Amino acid sequence: MEDISKTMADAKAHMEKALEHLEHELVKLRTGKANTALVADLLVDYYGTPTPLPQIANIQVSDARTIIIQPWERNMLGPIERVLINANLGITPANDGEVIRLSVPPLTEERRKELVKKAKHAGEESKVGVRTARHKALDHIKKAMKEGVPEDIGKRKETELQDMVNKFVEQVDKIIASKEKEIMTV
């Protein structure tokens, strides 16, 4: 019994991780609004060491369409600019010798639809993660039932597991629907 409870807790933890990963991936999708998350994961060569951009520069949103990156050291402007160009964000950096400005262009209808597809794909990947966690837990429960756990308890745990999966899939659908609405809003 204790073993099954641990399996259920592990399954829930995996499902929560799938949800967190989805939210992390969706933050990176450009919605036409400036967001520091667009560049937060970029690694810049800082004296031979790949370093996350937020550790070598101040990143802020000055208005709805502009991100400003101000490095702590002026000589890092070039490497940061190169990383931004190579990141293929669809945004050209403007370097004025003090700061780098990224002007986020408004999205075209075609690009919006493309981003919605990406969001839905990320949602499907998240659902696959949830279902994989369910599959592993189900296998464990069935194995425990073969080893002597009463069948009614095993069936109850299987039902609990499916209810948990349904809740997580519902959350994924809500997150994707909200992101789709955000992307399609002009």
N, C-alpha and C positions, 0 to 999 in steps of 0.2 A: 504493500500500500504506500509506504513512504517513498518507494522507488517511483511509483506512478506519479505521485505528487511532484517529485523533483522533475520528472519528465515534462509534466504540464507546465511547471515554472520555466523550464528551459525553452519549451516551445513558445511560450508567451514572450520571453526575452528575445528570441529570434524574430518573432513577428514585429515586436517593437523596433528592433534594429532595421528591419525592412522598411518600416514606416519612416524612421529617421533618415535612412538613406534616400528615400523618395523625396522628402522635404529638402534635403541637402542638394539633390540633383535639380529640383525645380527652382531653387533660388538662383541657380546659374543661368536659367533661361531668361533671355533678355525680353522684357515686356514693353520696351519703348520708354521706360522710366529709368532714371539713373539709380543704380544700386551698387554699393561698395562690394557686395558679394560677387559681382562680375569679375573682379580682379583679385579678390582676397586669396584665392588658391594658387596664384601664379608664383613661380619660383624664379628669383633673380640671382645671377652669379655675383655674390658679394665676397670679393677678394678670394675667389676660387671655391667658395662654398655655396651651393644652392640654398637660398634663404627665402622664406615666404615674404612676399611684398609688404604686408603690414608690419614686419619687424624692421624694415629699413626705411619706411616712409609713412607719412601721415596720409590716410585716404579719407576723403570726405565728399559729401554731395553738396554742391553749392546751390543748385536749383534742380528742378524736376528732370532736366536733361543733361546736366553736367557733373562729371566726377573730377575732382581735383586730387592729384597725387603730388605731395611735397616731400621729397626725400630728406632725410636728416643730414645727408652729406650731398653737396651739390654735384660732386663727381659721379654720383650714381644715376644722374639723369639719363645718360646715354644707355647704360645697361637696362634700365627700367623701360626706356622707350623701345629698345630692341625686343625685349620680352613681350611688350604689348603688341607690337607689330606681328611677331611670330605666333602669338596666341590665337590669331585669326578670329578676333571678336567681331569683326565687321565694323570696327570703329578705328579711325585714324587718330593717333595721339598728336596733340599740339604742344610742343616744347618751347617755352619762352625764356629758358635759362634759369628760371626760379622754380617753376612748377610745370607739371604736365597736365593738360586738360583733355578730357575725353568727352566729346559731345555725342550723346546717344541720339542717333537719328530716329525719326518716327518710323514705325514699322509699316510696310506695305501690306495689303490684304493677303497677297501670296505668302509673304514671310510669316504672317500671323498664323495662317493655316499650317505652315510647315512646323512652327513652334508648338501648335496644339498637337500635331502628330507626335512630336518628340515627347511632349508631356504625357500623352496617352501611352506611348511606348514605355516610358519610365514607370508609369502606373502598372502596366502589365508585368514588368520585371519585378516590381514590388509584390504583386499578387503571387507571382511564381515563388518568391522567397517565403511568403506566408504559407503557401501550399506545401512547399518542401518541408517546412517545420512541422506542419500537420502530418505529413507522410511519415516522417521519422518518429514522431510521438505515437502515431497509430501502430506502427510496427512494434514499438516498445510495449504498448498496452496489450497487443495481441500475444506477444511473447510472454508477458507476465500472466495472462489468462491461461496459457498453456502450462505454465509452471505452477498453477494452483490458485491464482487470484480468482475469487468468485465471479461468475459470468455477469451477474447483475451489476456488480461494482464496475467491471470492465466496460460494460455497455454504457453505464452512466458517465464514465470518464470519456468515452468516445463521443457521447452527445455533448458533453461540456466542451470538448476540444472543437467539435464542429461549430458550436455556438461562438466560441472564441474566434475561429477562422472567419465566420460570417461577419462578426463585429469589425475585424481588421479590414476585410475586403470592403465593407461599407465605408470605413474611414478613408481608405485609398480612393474610392469613388468620389467621396465628398471633396477630398483634397484636389483631385484632378478636375472636377467640375468647377471648383473655385478658381483654379489656375487658368482653366480654359476661358472662363468669364473675364479674368484679369487680362489675358492676352488679347482677346477679341474686342475689349473695350478700347475705343479710339479716343 
